[in-house]
Structure formats: C-alpha cells, structure tokens
C-alpha cells in the first residue's frame, strides 16, 4: 500500500510561503532571527491605553502599561541593538497627537525608523502632512473588514467610513500598512473584499494579516462569533493571504515577519498540517521602561 504524505496543496503552500516578503515594519526586529531564543520587539513609546474602539480580540485593556518609552533611555540613548521605534503597541496614540509628534521627533533625532500604529479614527490630512514632515516612516492602520456592520461588531464603533477615508489620505503621503486580524469562520470573505477595495481606492503599500490570538479576557466575546477551537491552522491563513494577494496584485500582502521566517523553514507537509496554539497569555513588554513625557 502506498502512503502519500504530500499532495497538490503541499506544493501550493510551499510556493505561497516562498513568495511572501517580510513586512517593512518587521525589518530590524529580533523576531526575524530564528536562532534567538528570547527575541524582543522594536523599542516602543507608549502614550495611552485609552481607545475609541473596543475590539473583541484586543489585549490592550487586559494589562497595565505605563506611559513612557520601553527599550531606550531618552537621557542616555543607546541604539546599537535596534533600527526602529514603534508608537505604540497599546491603546490609541492619536488621542494625544502632540505626544505623537514629540515621539516622532525623538525617534528621528536618533536616526531610527519611526513606525506609528493607530486605529485611524483621529487622522486628518493636516496631521498626516505634519507627521510626514517630521519624518514618520511607516503608518500602520488597523482594519479587519470591508463593511460598516462587521466593523461595528469587531470594534464596537461606527467608524468604518472614517477609517477607510483616512487610510486613503494616509496612503497619499506615507508608507501605509493596513493591519488585519483574520477570524476564521467570520471575516475571511470580507478580508478578500477589503484587499480589492484597498487596491482599487488607495495607495496602500502593504496588508499585514495576523492570525487570531485568543486571550482569556476576550475568550467569551470571540466564542460568540466563531469556534475558537482549531482556528490556528496555518494552511487557512496562507490560503487567505494568497487569495488577497491575487485580488490586490499591486499591494504586498503578507503575515508578521516572526511567523514568516519560521514558516519558510517548513516543507509543504508541515505547512498543511501544523496548527498554531491560538490561546495565549496577554503579551507584556520585555524591554526596560523609562519615563519619557
């Protein structure tokens, strides 16, 4: 009896991974080194944990994070081990735009790349131009759906049109990445539609698709919209990213870099069978804290 461990889907998954490129945001992150047993993300400047959105998968409200800078002492900066600073990993920084401006100025004074992460609600053209002139390198805007109704279910907010309009504005002036969270059984088709919409209506450079991570504080909310058992199938994530890339051929569609470098070391059989553990502890910042503002 002949046992076949590989089939057409194995070859397809290998080709998908082979063709995926590392996001510009991930360049310089320690997570790209698969030999590093305890990698740190980019240093970050945290401004607030407040946010107009209340996303069903977000971990920001599940942990306490102090306002300040993590990873670089602003009084004695040492940038030998980093290439970028991220503003911010928790909360919505644009609730305090003047602090964002100060953060960009500080980052560029150290000749580091500056990446801003935002829900996009508070952006406007004047602010975007200011950020560009201050030297902001990358703006990452979160959007995980193609309709206002699903956006409201995910975020608890009626801000879809505003976010989409601000993505269009940002992409005219800045290197713009749209960050999506894939919720299996819930928003797959809308993410495909979103990729077409962004390709057609914006100048977005990248779409970074994140697999769903479930934290205990969000578990019940997520169980209301999807079956969280088995949602970590790598195959499903890769097939989605591949389809989104076909619908938006002028946009780099990829996954987070630390995941990608590990997938690139796997053959098609593993890619077809492996499941990521979607249940996780709330992430904490491993870098050392310093007051900043």
Secondary structure as GFF3:
##gff-version 3
##sequence-region A 1 293
A	DSSP	alpha_helix	8	19	.	.	.	ID=ss1
A	DSSP	three_ten_helix	24	26	.	.	.	ID=ss2
A	DSSP	three_ten_helix	30	32	.	.	.	ID=ss3
A	DSSP	beta_strand	43	46	.	.	.	ID=ss4
A	DSSP	three_ten_helix	60	62	.	.	.	ID=ss5
A	DSSP	beta_strand	68	70	.	.	.	ID=ss6
A	DSSP	beta_strand	84	87	.	.	.	ID=ss7
A	DSSP	three_ten_helix	93	96	.	.	.	ID=ss8
A	DSSP	alpha_helix	97	109	.	.	.	ID=ss9
A	DSSP	beta_strand	113	118	.	.	.	ID=ss10
A	DSSP	alpha_helix	125	134	.	.	.	ID=ss11
A	DSSP	beta_strand	138	142	.	.	.	ID=ss12
A	DSSP	alpha_helix	148	155	.	.	.	ID=ss13
A	DSSP	alpha_helix	160	173	.	.	.	ID=ss14
A	DSSP	beta_strand	175	182	.	.	.	ID=ss15
A	DSSP	alpha_helix	188	201	.	.	.	ID=ss16
A	DSSP	beta_strand	206	211	.	.	.	ID=ss17
A	DSSP	three_ten_helix	216	218	.	.	.	ID=ss18
A	DSSP	alpha_helix	219	223	.	.	.	ID=ss19
A	DSSP	alpha_helix	234	247	.	.	.	ID=ss20
A	DSSP	beta_strand	252	255	.	.	.	ID=ss21
A	DSSP	alpha_helix	257	263	.	.	.	ID=ss22
A	DSSP	alpha_helix	268	273	.	.	.	ID=ss23
A	DSSP	beta_strand	289	290	.	.	.	ID=ss24
###
